[in-house]
Amino acid sequence: MSDKDELIKKSLLVTAAGLTGYYGLLWLGRKTIEMATNSFIHRIMVDKFEENLWEFVSASRKVGLQNIVETNLRSQEGKVIHRPLGSPRSFPDFDGIMLNFAQLHRLPTDEGLKIDTEVIIGPKAKKPLKVSMPIMISGMAYGLALSAKAKIALAKGSTMAGTATNTGEGAYLPAERKSAKKLIIQYNRGKWTKSEKILKQADAIEIHIGQGAGGGTGHAIPDKNIDYKIKRALGLKWGEQAIIHATLPGIKHKDYLSKLVSYLRRLSGGVPVGVKLAGSKFIEKDLEIVLEAKVDFIVLDGAQAGSKGTAPMLQDDFGLPSLFALKRANDYLIDTQQKGNVSLIMAGGFYNPGQMLKALALGADALYIGSVALFAMSHTEVLEALPWEPPPTVVFYKGPLNNKFNVNTGAKNLSKFLTSCNEEIMIGVRALGKKSIKEVNKNDLFALDSYIAKVVDIPLGYNKILYEE
């Protein structure tokens, strides 16, 4: 037998052995899975209920997986647990509202015409904040929540898209200011980020009174959650605890807020100064106090808003849903003749362009996004964490995989998401037969059910609706 024949023979034997091994393993694997599956299903079909594994399915449907998990976390911790990214609860929202097609009663806008999506925050301010779209990045704290890389990516992404980002209540990060063309600095309830040098760098200043996922609850940040680098950035002395107070010191004095607004406006050279509030039962009274302080904009955080971590009860059982808060706030601004003078920014539960356009129609001037901005920014970056770690570990300051996060990739991802949403809003405006988001209003809406129709004061889709020129 020649060497060539011998080589062919050996190759065939190796191939045959490989195929035999492959199909053998495949057969063995299928048999193993089949036996395990049959055994599992057999147990479910014959075991008494108190011994049956299906009992967990019954219990979880009654109690809910979320409650089961959080019950076990409370049992483990023995203290308040902190849930990240807000409530999983379903609140009344914009899904019960539909937008109207322009066809013949009003013609749709020609595809060649430019749609105006520019927004001016604080139109009466000396230096109003102008953004190219009605979507901005909400406040998320450096060091107390997000890593420096994540904050820089948010800043770069917002700049690429032509909009603004917010510092949040954490430490001031010079690299964020450098990366953001338009930066809203949050005047928080702690003692940091309040020097004149920092505040003078703001394109707008947001006084943080409350937020949807936590109201105005104060808390001390455990030392284990922040390292020496962040303590130094916060301006804390050795052994001093980082405390976010329930209220701003001095807020109990009647004229404190108006004096603070005037001080910040003067110090910053006239940039818009506003207040951030959680939606509350007595929202009109809160707004009355805010308007007396002569603010340039109001941020309302609905119950759907997120957070790095607050008590589940505050997320699930407190505050007004965004839809309710928006309706009441817009009505109040109209009643007090401040509509068009004071900008209204809504936050909490805005994840797609449809929800955003409906909110604009109901009176919002702009929208903040937080959780969905993190999802968009991290995009395929979360593959560094999955399946063994939760996705936020690539963007949180204390996340074990935050070193894997790529700033430039994250910025591009966010910019693309923002641009995509804005372009889809433009399509929606064209479909309404309009040329600007400023022309979109409540008359472009109808409701799918009587509950939402009553809440928002719009007609029901299944009733006859008279067209008015």
C-alpha positions in Angstrom: 0.0 0.0 0.0 1.4 3.4 -1.0 1.9 6.2 1.5 -0.9 8.1 -0.3 -3.3 5.2 0.2 -2.3 4.9 3.8 -2.9 8.6 4.4 -6.4 8.3 2.9 -7.2 5.3 5.0 -6.1 7.1 8.2 -8.1 10.1 7.2 -11.2 8.0 6.7 -10.8 6.3 10.0 -10.4 9.6 11.8 -13.4 11.0 10.1 -15.5 7.9 10.9 -14.4 8.0 14.5 -15.2 11.7 14.7 -18.6 11.2 13.3 -19.3 8.3 15.5 -18.2 10.3 18.5 -20.3 13.3 17.5 -23.4 11.4 16.9 -22.7 9.3 20.0 -22.5 12.4 22.2 -25.5 13.9 20.5 -27.5 10.7 21.2 -26.2 10.5 24.8 -27.1 14.2 25.3 -30.6 13.8 24.0 -31.1 10.7 26.1 -29.9 12.5 29.2 -32.2 15.5 28.6 -35.1 13.2 27.7 -34.7 11.2 30.9 -34.4 14.3 33.1 -37.4 15.9 31.4 -39.5 12.9 31.7 -38.6 12.5 35.3 -39.4 16.2 36.0 -42.7 16.1 34.2 -43.6 12.7 35.8 -43.1 14.2 39.3 -45.3 17.2 38.4 -48.0 14.8 37.2 -48.1 12.4 40.1 -46.6 14.1 43.2 -49.0 15.4 45.9 -49.4 19.1 45.8 -47.5 19.7 49.0 -44.6 17.8 47.5 -45.0 19.0 43.9 -42.5 21.4 42.3 -45.4 23.1 40.6 -46.4 24.5 44.0 -43.8 27.2 43.4 -45.6 28.2 40.2 -48.9 28.5 42.0 -47.3 30.5 44.8 -45.4 32.8 42.5 -48.6 33.6 40.5 -50.3 34.5 43.8 -47.6 36.4 45.5 -45.5 37.5 42.4 -41.9 36.8 41.6 -40.9 40.4 42.5 -42.4 40.0 46.0 -40.8 36.6 46.5 -37.4 37.9 45.5 -37.7 41.0 47.6 -39.0 39.0 50.6 -35.9 36.9 50.5 -33.7 40.0 50.2 -35.3 41.5 53.2 -34.9 38.2 55.1 -31.2 38.2 54.2 -30.4 41.8 54.8 -32.6 42.7 57.8 -32.8 46.3 56.7 -34.2 48.5 54.0 -33.4 47.1 50.5 -32.6 49.5 47.7 -34.1 48.6 44.3 -32.3 50.1 41.2 -34.0 51.7 38.2 -37.4 52.3 39.6 -40.7 50.4 40.0 -41.7 47.4 37.9 -45.4 48.2 38.6 -47.7 49.2 35.8 -49.2 52.7 36.2 -51.8 54.4 34.1 -49.7 55.8 31.2 -49.7 57.0 27.6 -50.5 53.6 26.1 -54.2 54.3 26.4 -53.8 57.4 24.1 -53.6 57.4 20.3 -52.4 60.1 17.9 -54.5 61.1 14.9 -53.7 60.5 11.2 -54.0 63.6 9.0 -55.4 62.4 5.6 -58.1 64.6 3.9 -59.6 66.6 6.7 -56.1 67.9 7.2 -53.3 66.9 4.7 -50.2 65.2 6.1 -47.0 67.3 5.9 -44.9 66.8 2.8 -41.9 64.5 3.3 -39.5 67.2 2.0 -40.4 69.9 4.5 -38.2 70.2 7.6 -39.8 69.5 10.9 -38.8 71.9 13.8 -37.9 70.0 17.0 -35.8 72.7 18.7 -36.7 73.4 22.3 -35.9 76.5 24.4 -35.7 75.9 28.1 -36.3 79.0 30.1 -37.5 81.3 27.2 -37.5 84.3 29.5 -34.0 83.7 30.9 -31.2 86.0 29.9 -29.3 83.0 28.5 -32.0 80.4 27.6 -30.9 76.8 27.0 -31.5 75.7 23.4 -31.4 72.1 22.4 -32.1 70.5 19.0 -34.6 68.0 20.3 -37.2 67.6 23.1 -35.2 64.8 24.7 -32.6 65.4 27.4 -30.6 63.2 29.7 -31.8 63.1 33.3 -29.7 63.6 36.4 -27.6 60.6 37.3 -25.0 61.0 40.0 -21.3 60.4 39.4 -19.8 58.3 42.2 -23.0 57.8 44.0 -24.5 55.9 41.1 -22.5 56.0 37.8 -18.9 55.6 36.9 -16.8 58.4 35.4 -16.8 56.5 32.1 -20.6 56.3 32.0 -21.0 60.0 32.9 -18.5 61.0 30.2 -20.3 58.8 27.6 -23.7 60.4 28.5 -22.1 63.8 28.1 -20.5 63.0 24.8 -23.6 61.2 23.4 -25.8 64.2 24.3 -23.4 66.6 22.6 -23.3 64.5 19.4 -27.1 64.5 19.3 -27.4 68.2 20.0 -29.0 68.0 23.4 -28.2 68.5 27.1 -27.2 66.2 30.0 -27.6 66.6 33.8 -25.0 66.1 36.5 -27.3 64.6 39.0 -26.8 64.9 42.7 -23.3 63.4 42.8 -19.8 64.8 42.8 -18.8 67.3 40.1 -16.8 65.7 37.3 -14.7 68.1 35.3 -14.5 65.6 32.5 -18.3 65.6 32.2 -18.3 69.4 31.8 -15.6 69.2 29.2 -17.5 66.5 27.2 -20.9 68.1 27.4 -21.6 71.1 25.2 -24.7 71.8 27.3 -24.7 70.8 30.9 -27.4 71.2 33.5 -25.9 71.3 37.0 -28.0 70.0 39.8 -28.1 72.0 43.0 -28.6 69.1 45.3 -29.6 68.6 49.0 -26.1 67.6 50.0 -23.2 70.0 50.7 -21.3 69.4 47.5 -21.2 70.9 43.9 -22.2 74.3 45.2 -19.0 76.4 44.8 -19.2 79.5 42.7 -16.6 78.1 40.4 -18.7 75.1 39.6 -22.1 76.8 39.4 -20.7 79.4 37.0 -20.0 76.6 34.5 -23.7 75.7 34.2 -25.8 76.0 31.1 -28.8 75.7 33.4 -29.2 75.0 37.1 -31.8 72.6 38.6 -32.6 72.8 42.3 -33.3 69.3 43.5 -36.3 69.3 45.8 -37.6 65.8 45.2 -37.8 62.9 42.7 -40.3 60.4 41.6 -38.5 57.3 42.9 -37.9 58.7 46.4 -39.7 62.0 47.0 -37.7 64.2 49.4 -36.5 61.5 51.7 -33.1 62.1 53.2 -30.4 59.5 53.7 -26.8 58.9 54.6 -24.6 57.2 52.1 -22.8 54.2 53.7 -19.0 54.6 53.6 -18.7 51.2 51.9 -20.6 52.6 48.9 -18.1 55.4 48.2 -14.3 55.4 48.2 -11.7 58.0 49.2 -11.6 59.4 45.6 -15.3 60.2 45.7 -15.2 61.5 49.3 -12.6 64.0 48.2 -14.6 65.0 45.2 -17.6 65.6 47.5 -15.4 67.8 49.7 -15.9 65.5 52.7 -13.4 65.5 55.6 -11.9 62.3 57.0 -14.6 60.5 58.9 -17.4 62.8 57.6 -20.4 61.0 56.2 -22.1 61.9 52.9 -25.6 63.0 53.7 -28.4 63.9 51.3 -30.8 65.8 53.5 -34.6 65.6 53.2 -34.8 69.3 52.4 -32.5 72.1 51.5 -31.2 73.9 54.6 -33.3 77.0 55.0 -36.2 75.9 52.9 -38.5 76.3 55.9 -38.1 80.1 55.5 -40.8 81.5 53.3 -38.6 83.5 51.0 -35.6 81.1 50.9 -36.4 79.5 47.5 -37.0 82.8 45.8 -33.7 84.1 47.2 -31.9 81.0 46.1 -33.3 81.2 42.6 -32.2 84.9 42.4 -28.7 84.1 43.7 -28.2 81.3 41.2 -29.5 83.4 38.4 -27.2 86.3 39.2 -24.2 84.0 39.9 -24.5 82.1 36.6 -25.0 85.2 34.5 -28.6 84.5 33.7 -28.8 80.8 32.7 -32.2 79.2 33.3 -32.8 78.2 37.0 -35.4 75.6 37.7 -36.8 73.2 40.3 -37.2 69.4 40.2 -40.2 68.0 42.1 -41.8 64.6 42.5 -45.5 64.5 41.4 -47.6 64.9 44.5 -51.2 64.9 45.6 -51.0 68.6 46.2 -49.1 69.4 43.1 -50.8 72.7 42.4 -49.7 74.0 45.8 -46.1 72.9 45.2 -46.2 74.6 41.8 -47.6 77.8 43.3 -44.6 78.0 45.7 -42.2 77.3 42.8 -43.8 79.9 40.5 -43.6 82.5 43.4 -39.8 81.9 43.4 -39.8 83.0 39.7 -38.2 79.9 38.2 -37.4 79.5 34.5 -38.4 75.8 34.3 -40.0 73.1 36.3 -39.0 69.4 36.2 -41.8 67.0 37.3 -40.7 63.4 38.1 -43.6 60.9 37.8 -44.0 57.7 39.8 -42.4 55.7 37.0 -39.0 57.4 37.5 -35.9 55.5 38.3 -33.0 55.8 40.7 -29.7 54.1 41.6 -31.6 52.6 44.5 -34.4 53.6 46.8 -36.9 51.7 49.0 -39.4 49.7 46.9 -42.3 51.2 48.8 -41.3 54.7 47.7 -41.2 53.5 44.1 -44.4 51.5 44.1 -46.7 53.3 46.5 -45.9 57.0 46.5 -46.4 59.9 44.0 -48.4 60.7 40.9 -47.9 58.8 37.7 -46.3 60.9 35.0 -49.6 61.1 33.0 -51.5 62.6 35.9 -48.7 64.9 36.9 -48.3 66.3 33.4 -52.0 66.9 32.9 -52.4 68.8 36.2 -49.2 70.7 35.9 -50.0 71.9 32.3 -53.5 72.9 33.4 -52.0 74.9 36.3 -49.5 76.7 34.1 -52.4 77.6 31.7 -54.6 78.8 34.6 -51.8 81.0 36.0 -50.9 82.3 32.6 -47.4 81.0 32.9 -47.6 78.6 29.9 -44.9 79.7 27.5 -43.1 81.6 30.1 -42.0 78.7 32.3 -40.8 75.5 30.6 -42.2 72.2 31.8 -39.9 69.2 31.6 -41.4 65.8 32.3 -39.5 62.7 33.5 -40.4 59.1 34.5 -41.5 56.3 32.2 -40.5 57.7 28.7 -39.0 54.9 26.7 -40.0 55.4 23.1 -40.9 58.2 20.6 -44.6 57.5 20.8 -44.8 58.1 24.5 -42.7 61.2 24.0 -44.8 62.8 21.3 -48.0 62.2 23.3 -46.4 63.9 26.3 -45.5 66.9 24.1 -49.1 67.0 22.9 -50.3 67.1 26.5 -48.1 70.1 27.3 -44.6 69.0 28.1 -41.9 71.2 26.5 -39.2 68.6 26.9 -38.6 65.2 28.4 -35.9 63.7 30.5 -34.8 60.1 30.0 -32.7 58.1 32.5 -33.0 54.3 32.6 -33.6 54.0 28.9 -30.6 56.2 28.2 -28.4 53.7 30.2 -29.9 50.8 28.2 -29.2 52.6 24.9 -25.7 53.7 25.9 -24.7 50.3 27.2 -26.2 48.5 24.1 -23.9 45.6 23.3 -21.5 46.6 26.1 -23.8 44.6 28.5 -22.5 41.5 26.9 -19.4 42.0 29.1 -21.7 41.3 32.1 -24.3 38.8 30.8 -25.1 36.1 31.6 -23.4 36.0 35.0 -23.8 39.6 36.2 -26.7 42.1 35.8 -26.2 44.7 33.0 -25.9 47.8 35.3 -22.5 46.5 36.5 -20.9 47.9 33.4 -22.0 51.5 34.2 -22.4 51.7 38.0 -19.5 53.2 39.9 -19.1 50.2 42.1 -19.9 47.8 39.3 -17.2 45.1 39.1 -17.2 45.3 35.3 -17.2 49.1 34.8 -13.6 49.0 33.5 -14.9 47.0 30.5 -17.2 49.9 29.4 -16.0 51.7 26.2 -16.7 55.5 26.5 -16.7 56.3 22.8 -18.8 53.3 21.8 -21.3 54.1 24.6 -21.5 57.8 23.4 -22.2 56.7 19.8 -24.8 54.3 20.9 -26.6 57.0 22.9 -26.3 59.5 20.2 -27.8 57.1 17.7 -30.7 56.3 20.0 -31.5 60.0 20.6 -31.2 60.8 16.9 -33.5 57.8 16.0 -36.1 58.9 18.5 -36.1 62.5 17.3 -36.4 61.4 13.7 -39.3 59.2 14.6 -41.0 62.1 16.4 -40.5 64.1 13.2 -42.4 61.4 11.3 -45.2 61.6 13.8 -45.4 65.3 13.4 -45.7 64.9 9.6 -48.4 62.3 10.1 -50.3 64.8 12.2 -50.1 67.3 9.3 -47.9 69.7 11.2 -44.5 71.2 10.9 -43.2 71.7 14.4 -43.5 70.0 17.8 -44.8 73.3 19.1 -47.9 72.8 16.9 -48.8 69.4 18.5 -51.5 69.6 21.1 -54.3 67.8 22.8 -56.5 68.1 19.8 -54.2 65.5 18.1 -55.2 62.8 20.6 -58.0 60.5 21.4 -58.5 57.8 24.1 -59.0 54.1 23.9 -61.0 53.9 27.1 -63.3 56.1 29.2 -60.9 56.1 32.1 -58.0 57.7 30.2 -60.4 60.0 28.3 -61.6 61.4 31.6 -58.2 61.7 33.1 -56.7 63.6 30.2 -59.9 65.3 28.9 -59.7 64.0 25.4 -62.5 62.3 23.3 -63.1 58.6 23.1 -62.0 56.9 19.9 -65.2 54.8 19.6 -67.5 57.8 19.8 -68.3 60.2 17.0 -65.8 63.1 17.1 -66.7 66.3 15.3 -64.0 67.9 13.3 -63.3 71.6 14.0 -61.3 73.8 11.7 
